[in-house]
Amino acid sequence: MEDRKFRFSYFTTDYDATVAFYRDGLALPIAGSWDRGGHDRGTLFAAASGLIEVLPRPSREDAEPLFDPRPPQGAFMVVEVADVEREYRRAVDNGLPIQKELSRQSWGHLSFCVTEPNGLTVYIYSP
């Protein structure tokens, strides 16, 4: 069986801040990146068994048919981690915007939520 990954990709108006959020704030490992000049750059972050791909928002013509000028809406990201308490302390120490404090959910997850620079909620948990 092939080793395949799920990839969540999106455009951001603040590429550098978004990359810093995932790289420095959440300390997600960079799985790859490229910079071919202009808007042709991106960064892949390893998140559990998937990837988060951050791309600078291009002009409409450069991104058809994928371009949608709106910020992320009606979606959130979920990342399972080995030690959610450690990740929560890291998020607080790094000054990330905590949307929901560390708490135990009725279904058993110990989790917290942060808001990334584009307004997307990132739900971080341990089972």
TORBA-175284 format. One line per field, with one value per atom (N, C-alpha, C): chain; x negated, z, y negated; atom name; residue number from 1. Coordinates in steps of 0.05 Angstrom, whole numbers, always signed. Example, Ala and Ser with C-alpha at 12.3 -4.5 7.8 and 13.67 -1.06 7.14 Angstrom:
kette	c(A/A/A/A/A/A)
x	c(-264/-246/-264/-257/-273/-258)
z	c(+156/+156/+156/+142/+143/+157)
y	c(+114/+90/+66/+45/+21/-1)
atom	c(N/CA/C/N/CA/C)
nr	c(1/1/1/2/2/2)
This chain:
kette	c(A/A/A/A/A/A/A/A/A/A/A/A/A/A/A/A/A/A/A/A/A/A/A/A/A/A/A/A/A/A/A/A/A/A/A/A/A/A/A/A/A/A/A/A/A/A/A/A/A/A/A/A/A/A/A/A/A/A/A/A/A/A/A/A/A/A/A/A/A/A/A/A/A/A/A/A/A/A/A/A/A/A/A/A/A/A/A/A/A/A/A/A/A/A/A/A/A/A/A/A/A/A/A/A/A/A/A/A/A/A/A/A/A/A/A/A/A/A/A/A/A/A/A/A/A/A/A/A/A/A/A/A/A/A/A/A/A/A/A/A/A/A/A/A/A/A/A/A/A/A/A/A/A/A/A/A/A/A/A/A/A/A/A/A/A/A/A/A/A/A/A/A/A/A/A/A/A/A/A/A/A/A/A/A/A/A/A/A/A/A/A/A/A/A/A/A/A/A/A/A/A/A/A/A/A/A/A/A/A/A/A/A/A/A/A/A/A/A/A/A/A/A/A/A/A/A/A/A/A/A/A/A/A/A/A/A/A/A/A/A/A/A/A/A/A/A/A/A/A/A/A/A/A/A/A/A/A/A/A/A/A/A/A/A/A/A/A/A/A/A/A/A/A/A/A/A/A/A/A/A/A/A/A/A/A/A/A/A/A/A/A/A/A/A/A/A/A/A/A/A/A/A/A/A/A/A/A/A/A/A/A/A/A/A/A/A/A/A/A/A/A/A/A/A/A/A/A/A/A/A/A/A/A/A/A/A/A/A/A/A/A/A/A/A/A/A/A/A/A/A/A/A/A/A/A/A/A/A/A/A/A/A/A/A/A/A/A/A/A/A/A/A/A/A/A/A/A/A/A/A/A)
x	c(-17/+0/-18/-10/-26/-22/-44/-43/-31/-7/+7/+13/+15/+20/+45/+60/+81/+68/+76/+64/+87/+86/+104/+88/+97/+82/+100/+88/+103/+85/+97/+84/+87/+66/+67/+57/+68/+59/+35/+29/+5/-12/-26/-41/-62/-77/-99/-88/-67/-55/-43/-31/-19/-40/-62/-84/-96/-100/-111/-93/-66/-47/-51/-52/-54/-83/-103/-131/-140/-136/-146/-126/-101/-80/-72/-65/-57/-80/-103/-127/-122/-105/-101/-125/-134/-158/-151/-170/-167/-174/-155/-158/-169/-168/-178/-170/-185/-179/-192/-183/-194/-190/-207/-205/-217/-199/-208/-205/-201/-197/-168/-163/-135/-117/-93/-74/-78/-98/-103/-121/-109/-123/-102/-112/-94/-109/-95/-107/-88/-99/-84/-92/-72/-77/-66/-82/-72/-54/-30/-11/+2/-5/+4/-3/+17/+12/+17/+21/+27/+8/+15/-1/+17/+6/+19/+2/+14/-1/+8/-11/-5/-16/+0/-7/+0/-17/-9/+14/+32/+55/+46/+50/+42/+63/+57/+78/+99/+122/+144/+136/+123/+116/+96/+79/+58/+68/+92/+101/+126/+137/+161/+156/+174/+201/+201/+178/+177/+182/+180/+180/+207/+208/+231/+221/+229/+217/+225/+245/+254/+235/+233/+218/+232/+218/+231/+257/+278/+304/+316/+329/+344/+326/+301/+282/+264/+253/+232/+214/+190/+170/+169/+164/+162/+135/+119/+92/+90/+85/+80/+51/+44/+17/+13/-12/-18/-13/-20/-19/-6/+20/+35/+28/+22/+15/-11/-31/-56/-50/-34/-28/-12/+5/+20/+0/-18/-38/-55/-62/-78/-61/-36/-19/-16/-12/-10/-37/-59/-85/-92/-83/-89/-69/-50/-31/-10/-4/+16/+44/+61/+89/+105/+109/+124/+153/+167/+195/+211/+201/+214/+192/+194/+173/+173/+151/+148/+171/+185/+207/+213/+227/+235/+263/+265/+291/+308/+334/+352/+346/+335/+328/+300/+286/+261/+235/+236/+212/+204/+178/+167/+157/+168/+163/+163/+153/+155/+156/+164/+166/+150/+136/+123/+134/+131/+139/+114/+112/+88/+92/+71/+72/+94/+106/+127/+155/+156/+182/+191/+175/+182/+177/+196/+193/+177/+157/+142/+148/+161/+169/+146/+134/+111/+119/+114/+124/+107/+111/+101/+125/+127/+150/+150)
z	c(+0/+0/+0/-15/-17/+8/+15/+38/+27/+34/+25/+49/+43/+64/+56/+76/+73/+74/+56/+57/+57/+77/+79/+68/+46/+33/+33/+38/+35/+30/+19/+13/+36/+41/+63/+53/+64/+57/+73/+94/+110/+113/+91/+90/+112/+116/+136/+164/+172/+199/+202/+180/+182/+184/+169/+171/+199/+210/+237/+258/+254/+273/+275/+252/+253/+260/+249/+254/+282/+291/+317/+339/+334/+354/+362/+342/+348/+346/+335/+332/+315/+294/+276/+257/+252/+235/+206/+193/+164/+148/+132/+116/+88/+81/+55/+51/+33/+26/+0/-13/-38/-41/-56/-62/-90/-109/-137/-145/-126/-131/-133/-127/-128/-110/-120/-104/-106/-120/-123/-101/-77/-54/-36/-18/+0/+21/+42/+63/+71/+75/+84/+112/+130/+158/+163/+177/+185/+210/+208/+230/+233/+254/+257/+232/+219/+195/+170/+172/+148/+145/+126/+120/+119/+129/+125/+105/+83/+63/+63/+68/+69/+44/+30/+5/+6/-4/-5/-25/-19/-36/-62/-85/-111/-123/-146/-160/-170/-175/-183/-208/-227/-252/-247/-228/-223/-208/-197/-180/-190/-212/-222/-225/-218/-207/-177/-163/-134/-118/-131/-116/-104/-79/-66/-48/-53/-39/-9/-1/+27/+46/+71/+91/+97/+109/+115/+130/+122/+134/+139/+162/+166/+169/+174/+176/+200/+210/+230/+226/+236/+234/+260/+259/+283/+281/+302/+303/+329/+326/+349/+356/+382/+391/+414/+419/+440/+468/+472/+499/+496/+498/+494/+516/+540/+561/+555/+544/+535/+513/+493/+471/+480/+499/+510/+524/+540/+553/+532/+510/+489/+476/+471/+458/+476/+502/+521/+522/+526/+528/+502/+479/+454/+448/+466/+463/+441/+435/+414/+425/+407/+416/+423/+448/+458/+455/+440/+435/+456/+464/+485/+502/+527/+546/+547/+557/+559/+577/+566/+581/+571/+588/+581/+569/+545/+531/+540/+537/+546/+532/+508/+493/+500/+518/+528/+520/+498/+490/+511/+516/+530/+508/+507/+483/+490/+470/+471/+442/+438/+412/+410/+388/+382/+356/+353/+328/+313/+288/+272/+258/+245/+235/+215/+202/+183/+194/+221/+234/+236/+226/+227/+255/+265/+291/+287/+305/+305/+332/+331/+354/+359/+382/+388/+411/+408/+429/+432/+454/+459/+467/+457/+464/+494)
y	c(+24/+0/-25/-44/-69/-86/-100/-119/-145/-151/-175/-193/-219/-238/-255/-263/-282/-310/-328/-355/-375/-393/-416/-440/-451/-473/-498/-521/-546/-570/-590/-615/-634/-651/-670/-697/-718/-745/-753/-738/-743/-718/-711/-687/-684/-705/-704/-699/-713/-710/-682/-672/-645/-624/-626/-607/-608/-632/-635/-623/-625/-613/-583/-570/-541/-532/-546/-538/-545/-569/-579/-576/-583/-583/-555/-538/-510/-491/-499/-483/-458/-461/-439/-437/-413/-410/-417/-430/-436/-411/-402/-378/-385/-411/-419/-449/-462/-489/-496/-517/-526/-556/-569/-597/-601/-602/-606/-635/-653/-681/-689/-714/-724/-709/-701/-686/-656/-648/-619/-609/-608/-597/-584/-568/-554/-539/-531/-515/-493/-469/-446/-439/-436/-429/-402/-385/-359/-363/-352/-354/-326/-312/-284/-268/-256/-240/-255/-281/-297/-321/-338/-362/-386/-409/-435/-450/-458/-473/-502/-520/-548/-561/-576/-589/-619/-637/-665/-669/-687/-691/-704/-689/-700/-718/-728/-742/-722/-731/-713/-696/-709/-695/-672/-676/-656/-631/-632/-610/-597/-605/-592/-562/-545/-549/-548/-548/-544/-569/-592/-618/-624/-631/-641/-664/-689/-711/-713/-697/-699/-685/-695/-680/-653/-634/-608/-612/-598/-601/-573/-569/-545/-520/-524/-501/-505/-484/-485/-461/-463/-442/-427/-401/-384/-370/-372/-359/-344/-318/-301/-302/-305/-306/-286/-279/-259/-270/-296/-308/-336/-337/-362/-382/-373/-393/-407/-393/-405/-425/-417/-435/-460/-456/-479/-499/-488/-506/-521/-507/-519/-542/-536/-557/-581/-577/-599/-614/-600/-612/-628/-619/-633/-655/-659/-681/-677/-652/-647/-654/-663/-670/-645/-641/-618/-623/-607/-610/-595/-572/-555/-543/-548/-538/-507/-496/-468/-457/-437/-425/-397/-382/-355/-356/-345/-344/-321/-322/-301/-275/-275/-251/-241/-254/-244/-258/-274/-288/-309/-312/-334/-353/-377/-394/-424/-439/-468/-478/-503/-514/-540/-544/-570/-580/-607/-619/-628/-619/-625/-652/-663/-690/-696/-675/-679/-675/-671/-668/-639/-620/-592/-581/-566/-553/-527/-523/-498/-485/-462/-446/-425/-426/-409/-391/-365/-346/-322/-308/-281/-265/-240/-223/-216)
atom	c(N/CA/C/N/CA/C/N/CA/C/N/CA/C/N/CA/C/N/CA/C/N/CA/C/N/CA/C/N/CA/C/N/CA/C/N/CA/C/N/CA/C/N/CA/C/N/CA/C/N/CA/C/N/CA/C/N/CA/C/N/CA/C/N/CA/C/N/CA/C/N/CA/C/N/CA/C/N/CA/C/N/CA/C/N/CA/C/N/CA/C/N/CA/C/N/CA/C/N/CA/C/N/CA/C/N/CA/C/N/CA/C/N/CA/C/N/CA/C/N/CA/C/N/CA/C/N/CA/C/N/CA/C/N/CA/C/N/CA/C/N/CA/C/N/CA/C/N/CA/C/N/CA/C/N/CA/C/N/CA/C/N/CA/C/N/CA/C/N/CA/C/N/CA/C/N/CA/C/N/CA/C/N/CA/C/N/CA/C/N/CA/C/N/CA/C/N/CA/C/N/CA/C/N/CA/C/N/CA/C/N/CA/C/N/CA/C/N/CA/C/N/CA/C/N/CA/C/N/CA/C/N/CA/C/N/CA/C/N/CA/C/N/CA/C/N/CA/C/N/CA/C/N/CA/C/N/CA/C/N/CA/C/N/CA/C/N/CA/C/N/CA/C/N/CA/C/N/CA/C/N/CA/C/N/CA/C/N/CA/C/N/CA/C/N/CA/C/N/CA/C/N/CA/C/N/CA/C/N/CA/C/N/CA/C/N/CA/C/N/CA/C/N/CA/C/N/CA/C/N/CA/C/N/CA/C/N/CA/C/N/CA/C/N/CA/C/N/CA/C/N/CA/C/N/CA/C/N/CA/C/N/CA/C/N/CA/C/N/CA/C/N/CA/C/N/CA/C/N/CA/C/N/CA/C/N/CA/C/N/CA/C/N/CA/C/N/CA/C/N/CA/C/N/CA/C/N/CA/C/N/CA/C/N/CA/C/N/CA/C/N/CA/C/N/CA/C/N/CA/C/N/CA/C/N/CA/C/N/CA/C/N/CA/C)
nr	c(1/1/1/2/2/2/3/3/3/4/4/4/5/5/5/6/6/6/7/7/7/8/8/8/9/9/9/10/10/10/11/11/11/12/12/12/13/13/13/14/14/14/15/15/15/16/16/16/17/17/17/18/18/18/19/19/19/20/20/20/21/21/21/22/22/22/23/23/23/24/24/24/25/25/25/26/26/26/27/27/27/28/28/28/29/29/29/30/30/30/31/31/31/32/32/32/33/33/33/34/34/34/35/35/35/36/36/36/37/37/37/38/38/38/39/39/39/40/40/40/41/41/41/42/42/42/43/43/43/44/44/44/45/45/45/46/46/46/47/47/47/48/48/48/49/49/49/50/50/50/51/51/51/52/52/52/53/53/53/54/54/54/55/55/55/56/56/56/57/57/57/58/58/58/59/59/59/60/60/60/61/61/61/62/62/62/63/63/63/64/64/64/65/65/65/66/66/66/67/67/67/68/68/68/69/69/69/70/70/70/71/71/71/72/72/72/73/73/73/74/74/74/75/75/75/76/76/76/77/77/77/78/78/78/79/79/79/80/80/80/81/81/81/82/82/82/83/83/83/84/84/84/85/85/85/86/86/86/87/87/87/88/88/88/89/89/89/90/90/90/91/91/91/92/92/92/93/93/93/94/94/94/95/95/95/96/96/96/97/97/97/98/98/98/99/99/99/100/100/100/101/101/101/102/102/102/103/103/103/104/104/104/105/105/105/106/106/106/107/107/107/108/108/108/109/109/109/110/110/110/111/111/111/112/112/112/113/113/113/114/114/114/115/115/115/116/116/116/117/117/117/118/118/118/119/119/119/120/120/120/121/121/121/122/122/122/123/123/123/124/124/124/125/125/125/126/126/126/127/127/127)
